[in-house]
């Protein structure tokens, strides 16, 4: 099977990394070392090879190494099924947006979504089923974006129109003519946004059916406090926005629509809501969804996605850790995994490249080591 892999990654003035170069060969990558050594910073750099703000959702200036404030840069060689691509993304000092070049030509971020697929699981997601709906919507939209790169533009267009409508509401503008065009845009993009989400959930469900996996099946559902949160009919949305204007004006914001949707998960074998599961079961459900996402992308893209797993061993027992590594290797995915202890990854042996990270005088130092 063709591989999708980062075969060279260079970080310049990115957080704790002044200059770091990693050469890969398509195998999974293990990065271990103490807390604060700079492991997650490497995964953050990799996440910037996809559209958006990366796995930390950090402001662009915050990614730069301090106190130099020289800006930052990530350069990568990406081996895709069709050819090799050179990717550069960076931010100059004082800027709030990042620039991007692909094969030496300036490109929009959405081009990254078409070029490669990068998905991740980080410790902040461990409480996904216990936190607010906003975090679950963001998680769902990342899954959806991986399967439908145009989803990013749809979300941005809906959010832009909603922000403008919210300004009118806060300013107590009553003239319906001011709202008509914005609500038409919100209805069009909102219906498409929900359609994308539902299709992504269907794809994830199919990817879990008959899958050979040691992780539990998660049944997913898009829910909402009112019907507009998961309708795919633009006329229904348009009417809902018009009807809700008086109530929305009192609140100063839009109270109906797909931005109020929620994602529910159920541990299928136990018919138990994810929020009621144990910590270990919740982590296993998340791993299951990431693997299902990877299988769906493999079918679509012809190659497994790049998978970023930060401190993935937390809340997984030894058997589940070994099973996860086996499934990653069976998929043929280049997974970049971090942990504090090399022993957490010993089942991988020479199926992976191994790097140790240490912090010295505020700088991350990376060393390739033999399989542990």
C-alpha positions in Angstrom: 0.0 0.0 0.0 1.3 3.5 -0.8 2.4 5.5 2.3 1.7 9.0 3.5 4.6 10.1 5.6 6.8 13.0 6.8 10.3 12.0 5.8 11.9 15.2 7.0 10.8 17.7 9.6 12.6 20.9 10.6 11.6 23.2 13.4 13.1 26.7 13.7 12.4 28.9 16.8 9.2 27.0 17.6 8.6 27.0 21.3 11.4 25.1 23.0 13.0 24.1 19.7 15.6 26.5 18.4 16.7 24.2 15.6 15.5 20.6 15.4 15.7 18.2 12.4 14.0 14.8 12.3 14.5 12.4 9.4 11.9 9.7 9.0 11.4 6.7 6.8 7.7 6.1 6.9 7.7 3.9 10.1 5.9 5.1 13.3 8.0 7.5 15.4 8.4 7.2 19.2 9.4 10.4 21.0 10.1 9.9 24.7 11.5 12.1 27.5 10.5 13.9 30.7 7.6 16.4 31.0 8.5 19.8 29.6 11.3 18.5 27.3 9.5 19.5 24.1 7.8 16.4 22.9 4.4 17.9 22.3 6.0 20.8 20.5 7.1 18.4 17.8 3.5 17.1 17.4 2.2 20.6 17.3 4.6 21.4 14.4 3.3 18.3 12.6 -0.3 19.4 13.2 0.5 22.6 11.4 0.8 20.5 8.2 -3.0 20.5 8.2 -5.4 23.5 8.0 -6.2 25.4 11.1 -4.4 26.4 14.3 -2.8 23.1 15.2 -3.5 20.7 18.0 -3.1 23.3 20.8 -5.2 25.9 18.9 -2.6 28.4 19.9 -2.4 32.0 18.7 0.2 32.3 16.0 2.6 34.6 18.1 2.5 32.1 21.0 4.1 29.4 18.9 7.3 31.4 18.6 10.3 30.7 20.8 10.8 33.3 23.6 12.4 35.6 24.4 13.9 35.9 20.9 10.5 36.6 19.2 12.0 36.0 15.8 8.9 34.3 14.4 8.9 30.6 13.7 9.1 28.1 10.8 8.2 24.5 10.1 9.6 22.8 7.0 8.6 19.3 6.0 9.1 16.8 3.2 5.9 14.9 2.7 5.8 11.6 0.9 2.3 11.4 -0.6 1.0 8.5 -2.7 1.5 10.4 -5.9 4.7 12.4 -5.3 6.9 14.1 -2.8 5.9 17.6 -1.6 7.9 20.3 0.1 5.9 22.2 2.7 6.9 25.4 4.5 4.7 27.2 7.0 5.8 30.1 9.1 5.0 33.4 10.9 7.1 36.5 10.8 7.5 38.5 14.1 4.5 40.6 15.0 2.1 38.8 12.6 -1.1 37.0 13.6 -1.4 34.7 10.6 0.8 32.0 9.2 2.1 31.8 5.7 2.3 28.7 3.6 4.2 27.5 0.6 3.8 24.1 -1.1 6.5 23.1 -3.5 7.8 26.7 -3.5 4.4 28.3 -4.3 2.2 30.3 -2.0 -0.9 28.3 -1.1 -4.1 28.6 1.0 -4.3 26.4 4.1 -7.2 24.4 2.7 -4.6 23.0 0.2 -3.0 21.1 3.0 -6.3 19.3 3.6 -6.3 18.0 0.1 -2.6 17.2 0.1 -2.4 15.1 3.3 -4.5 13.9 6.1 -3.3 14.5 9.7 -5.4 13.5 12.7 -4.6 13.5 16.4 -5.5 12.5 19.9 -4.1 14.6 22.8 -4.6 14.5 26.6 -7.0 17.5 26.5 -9.4 15.2 24.7 -9.5 12.7 27.5 -12.4 14.5 29.2 -14.2 15.1 25.9 -17.4 13.4 27.0 -17.5 15.3 30.3 -16.8 18.8 29.1 -19.1 21.2 27.3 -20.7 20.8 23.8 -18.3 23.3 22.2 -15.3 20.9 22.7 -17.3 18.0 21.2 -18.4 20.1 18.2 -14.7 21.0 17.6 -13.7 17.4 17.8 -16.5 16.4 15.4 -15.5 19.2 12.9 -11.9 18.1 13.0 -13.0 14.5 12.1 -15.3 15.9 9.4 -12.5 18.1 8.0 -10.2 15.2 7.6 -12.9 13.4 5.5 -14.1 16.5 3.7 -11.5 19.2 3.2 -14.0 21.8 2.0 -15.7 21.6 5.5 -13.3 24.2 6.8 -14.6 26.8 4.3 -18.2 25.9 5.1 -17.6 26.4 8.9 -15.7 29.7 8.3 -18.5 31.0 6.0 -21.2 30.2 8.5 -19.3 31.7 11.4 -18.5 34.9 9.5 -22.2 35.4 8.7 -23.2 34.6 12.2 -20.7 37.1 13.7 -22.1 39.8 11.5 -25.7 38.9 12.5 -24.6 38.9 16.2 -23.3 42.5 15.8 -26.7 43.6 14.5 -28.4 41.9 17.4 -26.1 43.6 19.9 -26.7 46.9 18.3 -30.5 46.4 18.5 -31.0 46.8 14.8 -34.7 46.0 14.0 -34.7 46.5 10.2 -35.3 43.0 8.7 -33.6 44.0 5.5 -30.3 44.1 7.4 -30.7 40.5 8.4 -32.1 38.9 5.2 -28.9 38.4 3.3 -26.9 37.2 6.4 -29.6 34.7 7.4 -29.7 33.3 3.8 -25.9 32.8 4.0 -26.2 31.2 7.4 -29.0 28.9 6.2 -27.1 27.8 3.1 -23.8 27.2 4.9 -25.4 25.8 8.0 -27.3 23.1 6.2 -24.1 22.1 4.3 -22.2 22.1 7.6 -24.7 19.7 9.2 -24.8 17.5 6.1 -21.0 17.2 6.3 -21.1 16.3 9.9 -23.8 13.6 9.4 -21.9 12.1 6.5 -18.8 12.0 8.6 -20.6 10.1 11.4 -22.0 7.7 8.8 -18.4 7.1 7.5 -17.1 6.5 11.0 -19.9 4.1 11.8 -19.1 2.1 8.6 -15.4 2.1 9.4 -16.2 0.4 12.8 -18.4 -2.2 11.3 -16.7 -5.6 11.1 -13.3 -3.9 11.9 -10.7 -6.2 13.5 -9.9 -4.2 16.6 -9.4 -4.6 20.3 -11.1 -1.3 21.0 -14.9 -0.8 21.7 -17.3 0.4 19.1 -18.6 3.9 19.7 -22.1 4.6 18.4 -22.3 8.3 17.6 -25.2 10.7 17.2 -25.6 14.4 16.4 -28.0 16.0 18.8 -29.3 19.5 19.6 -31.4 21.3 22.0 -33.7 22.3 19.2 -34.4 20.9 15.7 -32.3 23.6 13.9 -29.1 22.1 15.4 -29.1 19.1 13.1 -31.3 20.0 10.2 -30.0 19.7 6.7 -32.8 21.8 5.2 -31.8 25.4 4.4 -35.4 26.6 4.3 -36.0 25.3 7.8 -32.9 27.1 9.1 -33.8 30.3 7.3 -37.2 30.4 8.9 -35.8 29.5 12.3 -33.4 32.5 12.2 -36.1 34.9 11.1 -38.5 33.6 13.8 -35.8 33.8 16.6 -34.7 37.4 15.9 -36.7 38.9 18.8 -35.4 36.4 21.3 -31.9 36.6 19.9 -31.9 40.3 20.2 -32.7 40.1 23.8 -29.7 37.7 24.3 -27.4 39.6 21.9 -26.4 36.5 20.1 -27.8 33.7 17.8 -29.5 31.0 19.9 -30.5 28.5 17.2 -28.5 26.8 14.5 -25.8 24.2 13.9 -23.4 26.0 16.2 -25.6 24.7 19.1 -25.3 21.1 18.1 -23.7 18.4 20.3 -22.1 15.0 19.7 -23.1 12.0 21.8 -21.3 8.7 22.0 -22.4 5.4 23.4 -20.2 2.4 24.4 -22.1 0.0 22.1 -21.4 -3.3 23.8 -22.6 -1.9 27.1 -25.3 0.4 25.8 -23.7 3.0 28.1 -23.3 6.7 27.4 -19.6 7.6 27.1 -20.0 10.2 29.9 -20.9 7.4 32.3 -18.0 5.2 31.4 -14.8 4.8 33.4 -11.8 6.9 32.5 -10.1 3.9 30.8 -13.2 3.1 28.8 -13.6 6.7 27.7 -9.9 6.7 26.5 -10.5 3.4 24.6 -13.6 4.9 22.9 -11.5 7.9 21.7 -8.8 5.6 20.4 -11.4 3.6 18.6 -12.8 6.7 16.9 -9.3 7.8 15.8 -8.6 4.4 14.4 -12.0 4.4 12.6 -11.2 7.8 11.2 -7.9 6.4 10.0 -9.5 3.4 8.3 -12.1 5.7 6.6 -9.3 8.0 5.3 -7.2 5.0 4.1 -10.2 3.9 2.0 -10.6 7.4 0.6 -7.0 8.5 0.2 -5.3 5.3 -0.8 -2.9 5.7 2.1 -3.3 5.8 5.9 -3.2 9.3 7.5 -0.5 10.7 9.6 -1.6 10.1 13.2 -0.4 12.2 16.2 -0.8 10.6 19.6 0.4 12.7 22.5 0.9 10.8 25.8 -1.3 8.1 24.3 -0.4 5.4 26.8 -2.2 7.3 29.6 -5.3 5.3 30.8 -4.5 2.4 28.5 -3.3 -1.0 30.0 -0.5 -3.0 28.5 -2.7 -5.1 26.3 -4.5 -2.1 24.8 -1.2 -0.4 24.2 0.2 -3.4 22.3 -3.1 -3.7 20.4 -2.9 -0.1 19.4 0.6 -0.4 18.0 -0.3 -3.5 16.1 -3.3 -1.8 14.5 -1.2 1.3 13.5 1.3 -1.0 11.8 -1.4 -3.0 10.1 -2.8 0.2 8.7 0.6 1.2 7.5 0.2 4.6 9.2 3.0 6.8 10.2 2.0 7.5 13.8 4.1 10.0 15.9 3.7 9.0 19.6 5.0 10.7 22.7 5.4 9.4 26.3 7.6 10.0 29.3 8.8 6.4 29.5 10.3 4.4 26.6 9.1 1.2 28.2 5.5 2.2 27.3 6.4 1.5 23.6 8.6 -1.6 23.8 6.1 -3.7 21.8 7.0 -1.7 18.8 10.7 -2.6 18.9 12.2 -2.0 15.4 8.8 -1.3 13.8 9.4 2.3 14.8 12.1 5.0 14.9 13.0 6.1 18.4 14.0 9.5 19.6 14.8 10.8 23.1 14.1 14.5 24.0 15.9 16.3 26.8 15.8 19.9 27.9 19.0 21.7 28.4 19.2 25.4 29.4 15.7 25.9 28.0 16.4 24.2 24.7 15.0 20.9 23.5 17.7 18.4 22.4 16.6 15.5 20.2 18.7 12.3 19.8 17.9 9.2 17.8 18.4 6.0 19.8 18.2 2.3 19.1 14.8 0.5 19.6 14.2 0.1 23.3 
